[in-house]
Amino acid sequence: MIEFATQLVENIGVIGAGIFIAIESIVIPLPSEFVLLLSGFNVSIGDFSFLPLWAATTTGSLVGALALYGVGFAISRDGINSLTTKFGKFVGIKVRDIDKAFDWFEKYGPFVVFFGRLVPLIRSLVSIPAGLAKMNLLRFSALTICGSGIWNALWIYIGIQLGERWQDAEGWAKYLDYAVYGLLVIVAIIFITRMIRQRNKPRLN
């Protein structure tokens, strides 16, 4: 799969990167970081330009997210679990992964579509409960573009800065994931604290 991704980027350019990100967004077991880092390296040597690459990969993220949104929109929760049980092993997901995505959506609401784009695996699967909840499509698309745009820009930039050493980033990618998890926990605490304070404020008659 890594060789396929490399060939796709090298032979089709930014469009190839966008296509692969779209495929990866539908939970193919290869981190998007690999393609984004490789694409960033191509920017550093002048083969790609940053803005067209960012637009192509972010469009790919949206296309993949819309595909999973459609699955959630068209199929019941039981149907989704049944499909995951039968076919999930072929794309590297389990029913508990789906359950986690639903739990996140239920706890944090539509904004998890934005923040979830920064969390591995969740960033793909959260599209399914959004579709099941019949979330407004324009809002879903806007939040997906914003979250995915930040994620893609970050990894492309890292690839640009590392240049020929872009593969070195794969070794510490998990630490960036941990940092994102910590940031999300902080944001959740702030959000919950504000909600509690708002509820406890005395109401003026």
C-alpha positions in Angstrom: 0.0 0.0 0.0 2.9 2.4 0.8 4.4 1.6 -2.7 1.0 2.3 -4.2 0.7 5.6 -2.5 4.2 6.6 -3.6 3.6 5.7 -7.2 0.2 7.6 -7.2 1.8 10.8 -5.9 4.9 10.5 -8.2 2.9 9.7 -11.3 -0.3 11.8 -10.9 1.1 14.6 -8.8 -1.2 16.7 -6.5 -4.3 15.0 -8.0 -2.8 11.6 -7.0 -2.3 12.9 -3.5 -5.9 14.1 -3.3 -7.2 10.8 -4.6 -5.2 8.8 -2.0 -6.4 11.1 0.8 -10.0 10.5 -0.3 -9.3 6.7 -0.2 -7.6 7.0 3.2 -10.5 9.0 4.5 -12.7 5.9 4.0 -10.5 4.1 6.5 -7.9 2.4 4.4 -5.2 1.2 6.9 -2.5 3.7 5.9 -2.0 7.0 7.8 -2.6 10.1 5.8 0.6 11.5 7.3 2.7 9.4 5.0 1.2 10.9 1.8 1.1 14.4 3.2 4.8 14.2 4.3 5.8 12.8 0.9 3.8 15.5 -0.8 5.5 18.2 1.4 8.9 16.8 0.3 7.8 17.3 -3.3 6.9 20.9 -2.5 10.4 21.4 -1.0 12.1 20.3 -4.2 9.8 22.4 -6.4 7.7 19.6 -8.0 4.5 20.7 -6.3 3.1 24.0 -5.1 1.7 24.3 -1.6 -1.7 25.8 -2.3 -2.8 23.4 -5.1 -1.5 20.5 -3.1 -3.4 21.7 0.0 -6.6 22.2 -2.0 -6.4 18.8 -3.6 -5.8 16.9 -0.4 -8.4 18.8 1.5 -10.9 18.2 -1.3 -9.9 14.5 -1.1 -10.6 14.6 2.7 -14.1 16.1 2.0 -14.9 13.5 -0.7 -14.0 10.6 1.6 -15.9 12.2 4.5 -19.0 12.7 2.4 -18.9 9.0 1.3 -19.0 7.9 5.0 -21.7 10.6 5.8 -23.8 9.0 3.0 -23.4 5.5 4.6 -24.6 6.9 8.0 -27.4 8.8 6.3 -28.7 5.7 4.5 -28.2 2.9 7.0 -29.3 2.4 10.6 -27.0 2.0 13.5 -27.6 -1.7 13.6 -26.9 -1.9 9.9 -23.6 -0.1 10.3 -22.6 -2.4 13.1 -23.5 -5.4 11.0 -21.5 -4.2 8.0 -18.5 -3.5 10.3 -18.7 -7.0 11.8 -18.7 -8.5 8.3 -16.3 -6.3 6.4 -14.5 -4.1 8.9 -11.5 -6.4 9.1 -10.7 -5.6 5.4 -10.3 -1.9 6.1 -8.8 -2.1 9.6 -11.8 -1.2 11.8 -13.8 -2.9 14.5 -17.3 -2.4 16.0 -15.7 -0.8 19.1 -14.1 1.8 16.8 -17.5 2.7 15.4 -18.9 2.8 19.0 -16.1 5.2 20.0 -17.0 7.5 17.1 -20.7 7.5 18.1 -19.7 8.2 21.7 -17.6 11.2 20.7 -20.4 12.6 18.5 -23.0 12.1 21.3 -20.7 13.8 23.9 -19.4 16.8 21.9 -22.0 17.2 19.2 -21.4 18.5 15.6 -18.1 20.2 16.6 -16.5 16.8 16.9 -16.6 16.8 13.1 -14.0 19.6 13.3 -11.9 18.5 16.2 -12.2 14.8 15.2 -10.3 15.5 12.0 -7.2 15.9 14.2 -7.6 12.5 15.8 -6.4 9.3 14.0 -9.2 6.9 12.9 -11.9 9.1 14.6 -11.4 11.7 11.8 -12.8 9.2 9.3 -15.4 7.4 11.4 -17.1 10.5 12.9 -18.7 11.1 9.5 -20.9 8.1 10.0 -22.8 9.3 13.1 -23.0 12.7 11.6 -24.8 11.2 8.6 -27.0 9.0 10.9 -28.0 12.2 12.9 -28.9 13.9 9.5 -26.5 16.7 10.4 -26.9 19.7 8.0 -24.7 18.9 5.0 -23.3 22.4 4.5 -22.3 22.6 8.2 -20.8 19.2 8.0 -18.8 20.1 4.9 -17.6 23.4 6.4 -16.4 21.8 9.6 -14.8 18.9 7.7 -12.9 21.4 5.4 -11.7 23.4 8.3 -10.5 20.5 10.4 -9.0 18.5 7.5 -7.4 21.7 6.1 -5.5 22.3 9.4 -4.4 18.6 9.5 -3.3 18.6 5.9 -1.5 21.9 6.1 0.4 20.9 9.2 1.8 17.6 7.8 2.5 19.2 4.4 4.5 21.9 6.2 6.4 19.3 8.2 7.3 17.5 5.0 8.5 20.7 3.5 10.7 21.5 6.5 12.2 18.0 6.7 12.9 17.8 2.9 14.7 14.5 2.1 14.4 13.5 5.8 10.6 13.5 5.6 10.4 9.8 6.5 11.9 10.6 9.9 8.6 12.2 10.9 6.8 8.8 10.8 8.8 7.7 13.9 7.4 10.5 16.1 4.0 11.0 14.5 2.4 9.2 17.5 3.7 11.8 19.8 2.0 14.5 17.9 -1.2 12.4 18.1 -0.7 12.4 21.9 -0.3 16.2 21.9 -3.6 16.5 20.0 -5.4 14.2 22.4 -4.2 16.4 25.3 -5.3 19.5 23.5 -8.8 18.0 22.9 -9.0 17.1 26.6 -8.2 20.7 27.6 -10.8 22.0 25.1 -13.4 19.6 26.5 -12.7 20.6 30.1 -13.0 24.3 29.2 -16.3 23.7 27.3 -17.8 21.6 30.1 -16.7 24.1 32.7 -18.4 27.0 30.8 -21.6 25.0 30.4 -21.7 24.3 34.2 -21.1 28.0 35.0 -23.9 29.1 32.6 -26.3 26.6 34.2 -25.4 27.8 37.7 -25.8 31.5 36.9 -28.8 33.0 38.7 -31.6 33.9 36.2 -33.0 37.3 36.3 -36.8 37.5 36.3 
